[in-house]
Amino acid sequence: MALTNGFPQVVQPNVVPLVVDHVALPDQSPHYIQAVADLGEEREIVAHEDIYASNGMKLLAKGARINRQQAERLKMHKLQVPLDLVLSAEQTIDGSMLAADANRMFAEDPVMLRLAERSGDPQGFRQGLSALTLSRPLGFRLTVMREKRNGLYRHTLRVALITHAMAVRLDLTEMEKHDVLLAALCHDLGEMHTDPELLASDHRITSEQRRFIHVHPITSYVILQAMPDIPSATLQAVLHHHERIDGSGYPHGLTESEIHPLAKLLCVAEVMVGVVRRADRHRLDVILRLNQQRFDPAVLGVLRDLLRIGDSEKQAALPECDPSVHLTHVMAVIAAWPGVRDALAAQPSCGPSLGFLNERMSLLRSLVLQVGIDPENAEMLLELARGEREILIELHATLDELHWMMIDIANEAERRTALLDPLTRSIVFKLITVLRLG
């Protein structure tokens, strides 16, 4: 981003397009086909052209209605063309329906409405949605999401609102606001190909299952790449929305200059959506402070300004759980790291492939010290916090965010060490286990 009149302006980087064969990726999972079939039991969904398997075998003729029975047949084959391109539905979602859903969201969620008002363009989000021209495949895809994965759809609308509000504050051009709004609406299309049970809040994800989640930015990109009239900037923003400027994100571990500028808004919006909805200033301040190295500082600054609630904000509730649980976890990780680091240093195969781990763990220790936690005398901080309400709330929010940062380090370590030799992986696994204990 380059500065103009005090605001960062998006500059299109020299991005090499990602060329991917959609058949080779999980673009056509049984979970999405099942969602389409379930919707087909409620409203008419028909093939507007013949549907073929990848080997050329004709599966369904033009005009065939899609229901659960037909879906079972489709699940047995790789398709020559993605379903979105060959199916049509009644009452397919369009820009006016998106805007109407935004109005309902505002009626139910005053924090989201206040965010739109504070952006400087209170009607801009609804007008931007109304102005979107959705191709038939994209309208179909969003319709399936709205009707069969409504929680994901509502999450998408909230992320889109936060992204748009930041784009307005950053004084982006109308084209840039259009492209990033479309990206926000489409960034999680790939999650429709993930088993919904894996995304349930009470489900403990295995290492194998986590791979499906980590690939969803690529899947979303592939889905959009096959559709007509999707801007290049939108594609890149979707692909990069889980990257982080310090290189700790996925799927490609890109760093600041490699990440599309519009994706930097989307990254922040998705991470912050839960905090924004709760209007939790303590949590917001902690997350912004602890993640300065991971997100674009201009975008973080704009979000902080958007969420200045003022003196009328209700007093934060005291945490229900004992902060000593997370504090003990943090101390266990800090204590375990030197032994793991020395064991890895003794492995000739380790080399630069694990340099990221040293960086992330060093940063974690530095953050622990910066927030006032002394690894040698953590109990003193607990005693102080128990006597002061504000300190207790701040400590709880800080420890909770450190907990999620450690989980994130564990996930990253698992991704990056999958191809190393068994001994090195076993050493890293010891650290991963401690990181996930809390």
Secondary structure, 3 states (H helix, E strand, C coil): CEEECCEEECCCCCCCCCCCCHHHCCCCCHHHHHHHHHHHCCCCEEECCCEEECCCCEEECCCCECCHHHHHHHHCCCECCCHHHCEEECCCCCHHHHHHHHHHHHHHCHHHHHHHHHCCCCCHHHHHHHHCCCCHHHHHHHHHHHHHCHHHHHHHHHHHHHHHHHHHHCCCCHHHHHHHHHHHHHCCHHHHHCCHHHHCCCCCCCHHHHHHHHCHHHHHHHHHHCCCCCCHHHHHHHHCCCCCCECCCCCCCCEHHHCCHHHHHHHHHHHHHHHHHHCCHHHHHHHHHHCCCCCCHHHHHHHHHHCCCCCCCCCCCCCCCCCHHHHHHHHHHHHHHHHHHHHHHCCCCCHHHHHHHHHHHHHHHHHHHHCCCCCCCHHHHHHHHHCCHHHHHHHHHHHHHHHHHHHHHHHHHHHHCCCCCHHHHHHHHHHHHHHCCC
